[in-house]
């Protein structure tokens, strides 16, 4: 009977942010800059003859927190709304806050509590050495996973040090 033979060692590293990202706009600005500017020097590649971007969003999710306050500013209810994109998130917040029937049913005025929002995006990256790794951004941390070459982490860490919101 054959044995399993280890072929690679993958690593994960996490940077806890000193302060949560201020807003979905700040979050999206960071992610969009990576997708458009490729600061880590990722390279294009092919899978089954299909060209792949050097860095691409592989997963994202956004959750808005809406609370309902009565006339005495007491929270009488809340709604969490999950959206698949930033545009959908913004549209959802606008729609829920403007929904008078929902506010009446909850017994209070709708207030978007942005500091309780949650958002995340995972970027799939192809390193020049051939490795595919992932960088996941959340409101309170950045996670680099599935890498084995330490220069990948060093490159991302050096870049993150230049982004004040990721301190």
N, C-alpha and C positions, 0 to 999 in steps of 0.2 A: 504494500500500500504506500502511495506517495505522500510526502510531507508537503505542507505549505511552506514556501520559501519567501521570506520578506523581500520585496522588490524596491520599496521606497519608504521613506519616513516623511510623513507630512506633518506640518506644524500649524499651530494657531496662536495668534497674539492679539491682545486686546488693549486698547488705550481708553481708559475712562476719562471723559472730558471733565475739566475743572468746573464747568458750568454747562447746563443743558443748552443745546442750540436754541437760540432765541425764538425762531419762528420757522414756519414751513418755507418761507421765502429764503431765509438764510440757508436752510438745509438744501433746498432745490438749487440755489446758486452754486453751492459747493459741488453737488453731484453733476450739474450741467457743465461746470468748468472742467471737470475731469473727463466727461464724455467728449467735449469739444476740443480740449487742449491736450489730452493724453500726457499728463505730467510725469507718468511713471515709465514712459518709453515702451509701452506695450506694442506688440507687432501683429499685423494681420496674419491670418492663417486660413487653411481650408479644412473642411470636414466633408468627406465624400464628394469632393469637387465643388463644394459650395463655399464661396468666400465668406469669412467671418470678420467682424470688426475687431480691432485690437483690444478695445475695451467696450463692453456693452452692458446695459442694465438687464439683469436676469430675473430680478424680482423687486417688487416695490409694494408698499401698502401705507395708507395714511388713515388715521383715526382722529376724528374731531370730537370734542367734548362740549356738549350744549347742556347748560343747567337752566332750570326754571326757578325764578324767584317770585315770591308773593309780594304784596305791597309793603310788607315789613322787612324785606330783603332776606327772608328766610328761604333756603333752598327747599323746594317742594318736589322736585323731580329732576331727572337728568336723562340724556340720551347720548349714547356713543354711536357715531356714524362712521363706518369703515368705507373707504373709497380706494379704487385701484390706481388712480393717478392724481397728480397735483391739481389738474384742472377739475377733475371730478370732486376732489376734496373741497376746493373753493366753491364750486357750484352747490355742493351738498350743504355746506355751512350757510350759504346765502338762503337756500330753500328752507332749511329747518328753522333758522332764526325768523324768517318771514311767515312761517306757517301759523296763522292765527288760530286755526282750528286745533292744532296740536297744543299751542300755548293755553287755550281755553280748557282743553281736556286735562292738561297737567296742572292747571290752577295757578299759573304764574307767567311772567315774561321770560322769553328765551334770551339767554346770554351765552355767547361763544366764549368759553374759558380756554383761551389759546395756550396758556401755560400747562394745561392738562392734556393737550393734543399729543399724539404719538405718531411718529413716522419712521419709516425704514426703507432702505434701498440696498440691494446687493448688486455689485458690479462684477462681471466675469472678465478676467484679464488674461491675456496670453503674453507671457514674458518672452524676451528674445532667446532665452535658453530652451524654449519649448514647453515650459511648465504653464499649466492653466491654474490660476488661483482666484480667490474671491475676496473682495473687500466689501464688508457690510457696514453701512452707516445707520446709526440710530440717533435719537435725540441726545443720548447720554454717553455713547461710546462708539468707537470704530473698531471693527474686528477684521483681521487679515487671516484667512484660513486656506488650507490645502496647499501650502507652499512648502518646499523643502530647502531651497537655496536662500540662505540668510541675506544675500544681497537684495532680494526682493523686499524683505521687511525693512532693511536699511534705507532703500530708496523711498519707500512709502513714509517711513518715519521722518526722513529728512524733508520730504515735501510737506507732511502734516505740520512740522515745526514752523513752516512759513505761513500757515493759515491760522490767524489769531483765534478763530472760533473753535479750532481743534486742539487748543492748548491743554 
